[in-house]
Amino acid sequence: MADFDAIESIKKRTSVRTYSKRPVEERKLESIKAFVEENAGNPFGAAVRLNILHTRENPRIGAYGLIRGAKVYLAGCVEKSEKDVEGFGYEFERAILYATSLGLGTCWIGGLFTRGAFSTALKPDGGFIPAVSPVGYAAEKTSLPERIFAAGVGARARKPFAELFFDGEFGNPIKADEKTAVCLEMVRIGPSASNKQPWRAVRNEKGIHFYLKEDKKYAGNTMFGFCMQRLDMGIAACHFELSAKRTGLSGGIVFEDPGLPLDGLNYSFTWRYGQR
Protein backbone atom coordinates (compact mmCIF):
# COMPACT_ATOMS: atom_id res chain seq x y z
CA MET A 1 0.00 0.00 0.00
CA ALA A 2 1.26 3.48 -0.82
CA ASP A 3 2.66 5.11 2.28
CA PHE A 4 0.29 7.85 3.34
CA ASP A 5 -0.89 8.89 6.77
CA ALA A 6 -4.46 7.57 6.85
CA ILE A 7 -5.18 9.08 10.26
CA GLU A 8 -4.15 12.52 9.03
CA SER A 9 -6.33 12.10 5.93
CA ILE A 10 -9.32 11.02 8.04
CA LYS A 11 -8.91 14.12 10.18
CA LYS A 12 -8.49 16.45 7.20
CA ARG A 13 -11.18 15.08 4.89
CA THR A 14 -14.30 17.19 4.48
CA SER A 15 -17.12 17.03 1.95
CA VAL A 16 -16.27 19.48 -0.85
CA ARG A 17 -19.22 20.42 -3.05
CA THR A 18 -17.91 23.54 -4.79
CA TYR A 19 -14.75 23.15 -6.91
CA SER A 20 -12.31 25.67 -8.31
CA LYS A 21 -11.40 25.94 -11.99
CA ARG A 22 -7.87 24.73 -11.24
CA PRO A 23 -7.42 21.44 -13.11
CA VAL A 24 -6.20 18.37 -11.27
CA GLU A 25 -2.67 17.50 -12.37
CA GLU A 26 -2.51 14.37 -14.49
CA ARG A 27 0.22 12.95 -12.26
CA LYS A 28 -2.16 13.05 -9.29
CA LEU A 29 -4.92 11.31 -11.22
CA GLU A 30 -2.45 8.65 -12.36
CA SER A 31 -1.28 8.27 -8.76
CA ILE A 32 -4.87 7.62 -7.63
CA LYS A 33 -5.35 5.08 -10.42
CA ALA A 34 -2.13 3.30 -9.47
CA PHE A 35 -3.09 3.31 -5.79
CA VAL A 36 -6.49 1.78 -6.57
CA GLU A 37 -4.96 -0.93 -8.75
CA GLU A 38 -2.16 -1.79 -6.31
CA ASN A 39 -4.50 -2.02 -3.34
CA ALA A 40 -7.52 -3.72 -4.89
CA GLY A 41 -9.41 -5.87 -2.42
CA ASN A 42 -11.33 -5.54 0.80
CA PRO A 43 -12.02 -7.68 3.89
CA PHE A 44 -15.64 -8.20 2.83
CA GLY A 45 -14.67 -10.22 -0.25
CA ALA A 46 -16.59 -7.95 -2.61
CA ALA A 47 -15.52 -7.61 -6.25
CA VAL A 48 -15.07 -3.85 -6.61
CA ARG A 49 -13.84 -1.93 -9.64
CA LEU A 50 -12.93 1.76 -9.34
CA ASN A 51 -11.93 4.26 -12.01
CA ILE A 52 -11.28 7.94 -12.62
CA LEU A 53 -13.65 9.55 -15.14
CA HIS A 54 -13.37 13.00 -16.75
CA THR A 55 -16.27 15.03 -18.08
CA ARG A 56 -14.35 15.82 -21.28
CA GLU A 57 -14.57 12.14 -22.30
CA ASN A 58 -17.89 11.55 -20.51
CA PRO A 59 -19.79 14.85 -20.78
CA ARG A 60 -23.02 13.48 -19.31
CA ILE A 61 -21.61 12.29 -16.00
CA GLY A 62 -22.35 14.47 -13.03
CA ALA A 63 -24.32 14.95 -9.84
CA TYR A 64 -27.57 16.72 -9.20
CA GLY A 65 -28.04 19.46 -6.67
CA LEU A 66 -25.17 21.02 -4.76
CA ILE A 67 -22.07 19.88 -6.68
CA ARG A 68 -20.56 22.82 -8.60
CA GLY A 69 -17.59 22.93 -10.96
CA ALA A 70 -16.59 19.24 -10.83
CA LYS A 71 -14.74 17.98 -13.91
CA VAL A 72 -13.31 14.71 -12.58
CA TYR A 73 -15.06 11.88 -10.73
CA LEU A 74 -13.97 8.82 -8.81
CA ALA A 75 -16.57 6.18 -9.58
CA GLY A 76 -16.94 2.45 -9.33
CA CYS A 77 -19.14 -0.60 -9.41
CA VAL A 78 -19.42 -3.82 -7.44
CA GLU A 79 -20.69 -7.30 -8.26
CA LYS A 80 -23.68 -8.43 -6.21
CA SER A 81 -22.75 -10.50 -3.16
CA GLU A 82 -23.61 -10.77 0.53
CA LYS A 83 -21.29 -7.94 1.62
CA ASP A 84 -21.11 -6.04 -1.67
CA VAL A 85 -22.09 -2.61 -0.34
CA GLU A 86 -19.73 -2.78 2.64
CA GLY A 87 -16.85 -3.89 0.41
CA PHE A 88 -17.49 -1.02 -1.98
CA GLY A 89 -17.66 1.43 0.91
CA TYR A 90 -14.30 0.19 2.20
CA GLU A 91 -12.42 0.46 -1.10
CA PHE A 92 -14.07 3.72 -2.15
CA GLU A 93 -13.27 5.43 1.16
CA ARG A 94 -9.68 4.18 1.02
CA ALA A 95 -9.29 5.80 -2.40
CA ILE A 96 -10.90 9.01 -1.13
CA LEU A 97 -8.47 9.14 1.79
CA TYR A 98 -5.56 8.71 -0.59
CA ALA A 99 -6.90 11.55 -2.75
CA THR A 100 -7.14 13.65 0.41
CA SER A 101 -3.46 12.98 1.09
CA LEU A 102 -2.72 14.52 -2.33
CA GLY A 103 -4.50 17.73 -1.34
CA LEU A 104 -7.67 17.01 -3.32
CA GLY A 105 -11.28 17.50 -2.28
CA THR A 106 -13.99 14.86 -2.56
CA CYS A 107 -17.61 14.26 -1.59
CA TRP A 108 -19.49 10.98 -1.23
CA ILE A 109 -22.59 10.96 -3.45
CA GLY A 110 -24.70 7.87 -2.96
CA GLY A 111 -27.94 9.05 -4.46
CA LEU A 112 -28.39 11.90 -6.86
CA PHE A 113 -26.00 11.36 -9.75
CA THR A 114 -26.48 10.57 -13.43
CA ARG A 115 -26.60 6.79 -13.04
CA GLY A 116 -27.21 6.09 -16.71
CA ALA A 117 -24.19 8.11 -17.82
CA PHE A 118 -21.94 6.54 -15.19
CA SER A 119 -23.18 3.07 -16.18
CA THR A 120 -22.32 3.79 -19.81
CA ALA A 121 -18.82 4.83 -18.78
CA LEU A 122 -18.17 2.05 -16.24
CA LYS A 123 -20.09 -0.84 -17.85
CA PRO A 124 -20.88 -2.60 -14.55
CA ASP A 125 -21.85 -5.88 -16.32
CA GLY A 126 -24.58 -7.02 -13.93
CA GLY A 127 -23.16 -5.20 -10.94
CA PHE A 128 -24.24 -1.79 -9.72
CA ILE A 129 -22.86 1.64 -8.84
CA PRO A 130 -23.42 2.50 -5.16
CA ALA A 131 -21.69 5.90 -5.13
CA VAL A 132 -19.49 8.39 -6.94
CA SER A 133 -17.37 11.34 -5.83
CA PRO A 134 -16.07 14.46 -7.55
CA VAL A 135 -12.31 14.91 -7.26
CA GLY A 136 -10.69 18.32 -7.46
CA TYR A 137 -9.53 21.43 -5.69
CA ALA A 138 -11.95 23.11 -3.33
CA ALA A 139 -13.12 26.58 -4.32
CA GLU A 140 -12.12 29.40 -1.99
CA LYS A 141 -15.77 30.11 -1.24
CA THR A 142 -18.62 27.64 -0.87
CA SER A 143 -22.02 28.32 -2.37
CA LEU A 144 -24.92 29.54 -0.24
CA PRO A 145 -27.00 26.38 -0.92
CA GLU A 146 -24.04 24.26 0.21
CA ARG A 147 -23.71 26.20 3.45
CA ILE A 148 -27.43 25.87 4.11
CA PHE A 149 -27.33 22.12 3.41
CA ALA A 150 -24.29 21.57 5.65
CA ALA A 151 -25.96 23.44 8.47
CA GLY A 152 -29.18 21.48 7.99
CA VAL A 153 -27.56 18.05 8.39
CA GLY A 154 -25.08 19.21 11.04
CA ALA A 155 -22.24 18.23 8.73
CA ARG A 156 -19.44 18.72 11.26
CA ALA A 157 -21.33 17.43 14.31
CA ARG A 158 -20.69 13.93 15.65
CA LYS A 159 -22.29 11.78 18.32
CA PRO A 160 -20.35 11.47 21.60
CA PHE A 161 -17.92 8.56 21.94
CA ALA A 162 -19.96 7.11 24.82
CA GLU A 163 -23.08 6.82 22.65
CA LEU A 164 -21.34 4.68 20.03
CA PHE A 165 -18.80 2.34 21.65
CA PHE A 166 -19.37 -0.03 24.56
CA ASP A 167 -17.73 -2.62 26.83
CA GLY A 168 -19.30 -6.07 27.17
CA GLU A 169 -22.82 -4.94 26.45
CA PHE A 170 -24.69 -2.02 24.97
CA GLY A 171 -25.16 0.84 27.42
CA ASN A 172 -21.80 0.36 29.17
CA PRO A 173 -19.41 2.97 27.65
CA ILE A 174 -16.03 1.62 26.61
CA LYS A 175 -12.82 2.46 28.47
CA ALA A 176 -10.28 1.89 25.73
CA ASP A 177 -6.50 1.82 25.66
CA GLU A 178 -4.81 4.54 23.63
CA LYS A 179 -4.45 2.59 20.37
CA THR A 180 -8.02 1.32 20.43
CA ALA A 181 -9.33 4.77 21.35
CA VAL A 182 -7.57 6.34 18.36
CA CYS A 183 -9.00 3.75 15.97
CA LEU A 184 -12.53 4.15 17.33
CA GLU A 185 -12.23 7.92 17.19
CA MET A 186 -11.35 7.67 13.49
CA VAL A 187 -14.58 5.70 13.02
CA ARG A 188 -16.53 8.27 15.02
CA ILE A 189 -15.43 11.23 12.89
CA GLY A 190 -16.00 9.46 9.57
CA PRO A 191 -18.56 10.51 6.94
CA SER A 192 -21.97 8.84 6.78
CA ALA A 193 -25.16 9.18 4.76
CA SER A 194 -26.96 12.33 5.93
CA ASN A 195 -24.51 12.30 8.87
CA LYS A 196 -26.60 9.68 10.70
CA GLN A 197 -23.50 7.91 12.10
CA PRO A 198 -25.11 4.44 12.23
CA TRP A 199 -22.08 2.52 13.53
CA ARG A 200 -22.09 0.98 17.00
CA ALA A 201 -19.46 -1.29 18.57
CA VAL A 202 -19.16 -3.59 21.58
CA ARG A 203 -15.85 -4.92 22.88
CA ASN A 204 -15.41 -8.29 24.58
CA GLU A 205 -12.43 -10.56 25.29
CA LYS A 206 -12.17 -11.67 21.64
CA GLY A 207 -12.42 -8.34 19.87
CA ILE A 208 -14.59 -5.40 18.91
CA HIS A 209 -17.89 -6.19 17.22
CA PHE A 210 -19.41 -3.58 14.91
CA TYR A 211 -23.11 -3.15 14.21
CA LEU A 212 -25.31 -1.11 11.91
CA LYS A 213 -28.10 0.87 13.53
CA GLU A 214 -30.25 1.10 10.42
CA ASP A 215 -32.71 3.95 10.10
CA LYS A 216 -35.80 2.26 8.67
CA LYS A 217 -37.32 5.62 7.76
CA TYR A 218 -34.27 6.88 5.85
CA ALA A 219 -35.20 7.19 2.16
CA GLY A 220 -31.64 6.43 1.03
CA ASN A 221 -32.05 2.86 2.26
CA THR A 222 -34.95 2.13 -0.11
CA MET A 223 -34.75 4.47 -3.12
CA PHE A 224 -31.76 2.96 -4.93
CA GLY A 225 -32.12 -0.79 -4.53
CA PHE A 226 -29.73 -1.23 -1.60
CA CYS A 227 -29.32 -0.06 2.00
CA MET A 228 -27.15 3.02 1.66
CA GLN A 229 -26.14 2.92 5.32
CA ARG A 230 -24.22 -0.28 4.66
CA LEU A 231 -21.74 1.95 2.83
CA ASP A 232 -21.16 3.63 6.17
CA MET A 233 -20.13 0.30 7.71
CA GLY A 234 -17.58 -0.16 4.94
CA ILE A 235 -16.26 3.31 5.75
CA ALA A 236 -16.09 2.38 9.44
CA ALA A 237 -14.14 -0.80 8.65
CA CYS A 238 -11.75 1.15 6.43
CA HIS A 239 -11.11 3.82 9.05
CA PHE A 240 -10.59 1.29 11.83
CA GLU A 241 -8.27 -1.00 9.89
CA LEU A 242 -6.12 1.74 8.36
CA SER A 243 -5.85 3.42 11.76
CA ALA A 244 -4.93 0.11 13.40
CA LYS A 245 -2.11 -0.37 10.92
CA ARG A 246 -0.91 3.16 11.63
CA THR A 247 -1.02 2.83 15.42
CA GLY A 248 0.22 -0.77 15.58
CA LEU A 249 -3.00 -2.21 17.04
CA SER A 250 -2.80 -5.94 16.33
CA GLY A 251 -5.72 -7.79 14.83
CA GLY A 252 -7.81 -8.07 11.72
CA ILE A 253 -11.34 -8.03 10.37
CA VAL A 254 -13.32 -11.27 10.60
CA PHE A 255 -17.00 -12.20 10.66
CA GLU A 256 -17.85 -13.78 14.01
CA ASP A 257 -21.21 -12.63 15.31
CA PRO A 258 -21.03 -12.96 19.12
CA GLY A 259 -24.80 -13.28 19.38
CA LEU A 260 -25.32 -10.33 21.70
CA PRO A 261 -28.89 -9.27 22.53
CA LEU A 262 -29.83 -6.74 19.88
CA ASP A 263 -32.31 -3.91 19.72
CA GLY A 264 -32.60 -2.62 16.17
CA LEU A 265 -28.99 -3.47 15.33
CA ASN A 266 -27.53 -5.62 12.55
CA TYR A 267 -24.15 -7.31 13.00
CA SER A 268 -21.58 -6.17 10.42
CA PHE A 269 -18.00 -7.25 11.24
CA THR A 270 -15.50 -7.90 14.04
CA TRP A 271 -12.00 -6.65 14.74
CA ARG A 272 -10.47 -9.76 16.32
CA TYR A 273 -7.38 -9.24 18.43
CA GLY A 274 -4.22 -10.85 17.11
CA GLN A 275 -5.85 -11.86 13.79
CA ARG A 276 -3.71 -11.31 10.69
N, C-alpha and C positions, 0 to 999 in steps of 0.2 A: 504494500500500500504506500502511495506517495506520502512523504513525511510532512504532515501539516498538523497544526495544533487544533485538534477537534474541539477541545474545551473552549479555546479562545474564539473559534468560529461560532460555537453555540451561543456564547455570550454576546457576540457582535451582531449576529444575524437579526435582521428585522424584515418585515414585509414591505417591500418597495413596490409602489403602484404607479409612480410617476417617474419616467426615465428621461435622462438628458439626451441631447443629440449626439453626444460623443460616441463614436462607434467602438465596439468591443474589439480589441486587438485580436488578430487571427491566431497569434501564438497562445493567447489565453483560451480561446475556443478549442484549439487543438489539444491544449493541456487538459481541458475538461474531458474531451473525447477519450484521450489516452487513459486518464484516471478511471473513467467508467469501464473501459475495456479491460484494464489491468485488474480491476477489483470486482469484476462481475461475480454475483452470487450473494446469497443472504441466508441467514439461519433458518428461514421459514421454508426453504426448498422451492421457492417460486421461480418460474422461468420469466425473468424480466429482461426487457430490451429497451435501452435508453439511447437517445440521439439528440443532437443539436440541430435545430431547424432555423432557417433564416427567411424572413418575409420576402426577400428579393427572389428566392427560388420558389417560395410557397406563399404567394401574396394573399391567400384567403385565410391563412391561420391567424388566430388572434383570440382575444378574450373580450367578453362583453362587460360593460359597466365601468369600473374605476381604473382599469389599466390604461395608461397614457404613454405614448412614445416608444413602446417596445418593438424592437426589430428582430430580436433573437429569442428563441424559446428552447428550454430544455423540456423534452417530452418523451413519453415512453409508453409501452404496452406490456401486458402480462398475460400469460396463458392461464386459463381457468384451473384452479386447484383449491384445495381446502384452505390454505393460508395465502392465497394469491394477493389479496389486498395488503396484508401486513408485509409481505415480502417486497411488494412494490414500494410501500411507504418507507421501508428500511433503505433500499437502494437509492430511491429518489432523494431522500433527505441527506444521505451520505454525499451524493453529487452536489446538492445545494450547499452543504457545508464546505465542500472543497471550493466551489465557486466563490463562497464568502471569503475564503482564505486568499483568493486572488483579488480581493477588493471589489467584487461585483455584487450587485443587488439582485434579489430574487423575490418571488411571492408564490406560495402554493395556491393553485387554482384547481379545485376539485369539482367545480360545477359548471360555471358559465363560460365555456369556451367553444370555439367552432369545431365541434367533434367531427363533423363530416370532413372538413379540410384537414384536420390532424390525422384522421384515419386514412385519407388518400395519401398523405405524406409518409406515414409510418407503416401502413399495410399490416395491421395486427394479426391477420390470418387466423381468425377464430378467437383471438384474445380480445382484450378491451383496454381502453385508455382511462385509467382512474384519475389522472391529474396532469397538469402541465405547469410550467413556470416561465415567465419572462426572465431573461438574463441581460443585465446591462448596468450602466452607471446611473445611480440615483440622481434625479434632478435636484437642484439647490433648494427649490421650493416645492412642496406638495400641493396638490389641488385642494380646493375647498371641499368638494364631495369626499375626497379621501380622508381629510381631517374629520369630517362629520361621521363617516363610517367607522373610523378607528375609535373615535370617542364612544360611538354607539355600542360597539362590541367590547369595549374596555380592552383594547388591543395589547396594552402593556401590563395589564393587571394579571395576577396569578393567585391561585388558591394557596392558603398557607400550607407549609410542609406537613403540619400535624393533621390536616384534613385528607391527605393523600396516601401517606405511608405509615405502616403499622407493624407492631411486634406481636407475633403469635396469633392475634385475632384482630378483626376489624374493631376500631374504637379505642385501641391501645396504641397511642402514638409511638413511633419508633425512636429509639435512642441509638443512633448509628455511630460507628467509628468514622474517622475522618475520610478514608477512601470511599466508603459506602455512601457517606453523606454527600460528597462531591458528585458522585454518579447519580444519585437520586435528585440532587438539585438540578443537574443538567436535564433530567427528565421533566422536572417541575417547570422549568422556564421555556420548554419547547413550544413550538407552534401547534395549534390544533384547530379543527374545523369550528368556525365561529367562536374560537377561544373557549370552548367548553371544558377543556382539560379533563378528558374522561378516564385517564389512567389512575389506577389504584394499585397498591402493592402491600403484601404482607410477608414479613420475614419469619422463617422458622429455622431449625437447626440445619436443614439441608440447603436452604437458599432463600431467594427473594422471588415471590410469586406475583406476577402482574396480571391485572384484571381490567376489563373494559366495563365502565359504567355507561352503558348505552342509553342515549336519550331517545326514547321511543317516539317522542313528538317532533324530533328534529327532521325537517324535510329532506335534508341532505342524505339521510339514511334510506330514503325510499324513492327519490326522484330519478336516480341514475342507474338503478339496477344492482346496486351493492351498498353495503353499509359504509358510508364515508368515514365514520369514526374508527373503523378498523385501520385506516391509514395512520391515524394518530398512534395506534399501538405499535405500528412499524417504526414510526418516528421515535417513540419511547425506547424501543429496543435498540435502535441505532444510537441514540444519545447515550444510553447506559453502557452499551458494549464499547463504543469508541472512547468514552470517558474512563471505563475500567482499564482499557489498554494503556491509556495515558497515565493513569494514577498507579498502575501496577496491581489493581485488585484482581486476584486470581478467580477463575471461574469461566463459565460459558453458558450460552443459551441452550436450554433443552425444553422438552414438553412433558412435564410431570405434574399433572393436576393433583394437588394435595387433598382435594375433596373437602375443603373448608366450607362451613355453612355460608350460603350466599344469599344476598338480598339485592336482586336486580343487577348482579355482576356476572360477567362471562369470563372464564379463564382464558388467558392469552398465551403466556410463556413464563418460563422460570429462568432466573440466573442461579445456576447451581454452583456452589463453592467448589473450587478445585477442578472443575470440568474444563477440559481443553479440546 
